[in-house]
């Protein structure tokens, strides 16, 4: 494993991944704002003048939708945090190195999951 410690992605590759991750962070933060604004507007559905039965049904679905939005927001915040941690690894030049095997994570995997810290090989070992 000691021989693997000198293996890393080139500065050019790291710059590419940094750009990709920053774009994903911008989109994720935008999506998070949409989720939060939907959550804030949930209580404002304007069903006051409709039948009590429909209103009760609406309140039930409103509660479920608030819970779903809350879960979405939590997942989105974790995703943003994971992406920001990936940026730190880029700065440290440890980005793209599997934390289990010490080998480089496949570029295609990092393109799809830029915050990945495990190679497919290591991920399969966890199953």
N, C-alpha and C positions, 0 to 999 in steps of 0.2 A: 504494500500500500504506500510505502514511502516514496516510491518512484512516481506515483500518481500526483503528488502534491505540486509538482511543477507544471502540470497540465492545466491550462485555462484557455478561455476564449480570448481572441486578439482584441486590442483596443477598438479596432474597426467594428468587430462583431458586437462588442459591449456597447458602443455608441448606437448601433442599429437597435439593439434590444432596449436601450434607454429611451430612444425615441418611441418605440412601440409601446413600452410600458407607460410613458407619459401620456400618450394618446389614450390608452385604456383607462388611466386614472381620470383624465378629463371627462371621458364618456361615463365612467362609473359615478363620478361626482354629480354629473348632470342627471343621470338616472336616479341617484339617491335624492336629489332635490325634487324630482317629479314624484317619487314615492312619498316623500315627506309632505309635499303640497297636497297630494291625493288624500293622505291621512288627515291632514288639517281640515280638508273640505268635506270629509265623510259625513260629518254631523249636519251638513247643510243641504239635505236632499229635497227639501220643500214638500214633504208629504203631509203637512199639517191639515190640509183641507180634504184629505182622502179618507176612506172608511177606516174605522178603528182596526179591523182585521188586517187590512193591507198594511197599516202603520205598524202593527205588532210584527208582522212578517218582515217588513222593511228594517225595523230595529234589530231583529235577529240577524239578518244578513249584514247589517251595518257593523254589528259586533264582530262577526266572522271576518268581514273585510278589513276591519281595523287590526285584528289579530294577524291576518295574512300580510297586511301592509307592514306591520311591526316586524314580523319575521323577515320579510323582504328587505327592510331597511337594515336589520341586524346583519343579514348575509352580505348585503352590499357594503356595509361599513367594514366587515372582515375582509372582503375582497380588496377594498381600497388599501387597508392596512397591509395585506399580503403583498400587494403591488409596490407599496412604499418600502417595505422590507427588501424587496427585490432590487430596488434602486440603491439601497445601502450596500447590498452585495455587489452591485456593479461598481460602486465607488471603491469598495474593498478589493475589487478584482477577484472575488470568489463566486461571482454569479455563474450559474450553469453547471456548477460542480455538485454532483449527488452527495448528500450528507451521509449516506450509508456506504456507498461503494467508493466514493472519492473520484469516480470517473466523470467525464463530461456527459451531461444530459444531452440527448439528441436535439439538434437545432429545430427540427420539425416539431418536436414536443414543446420546446420553449416558445415557438411561434404561436402555438395553440394555447399553451398554458404558461405564460411568461413568468408567473410567480412560482413555478414548480421547483421543489427542492429535492425531489427524488427522481431517479431515472426509472424507466419502465421496469427494468430488471429489479430494482429495489422495491418498487411498488408491488410487483408480483410476489416478492418474498414475504410481504406483509399479509397476504391473503391466507 
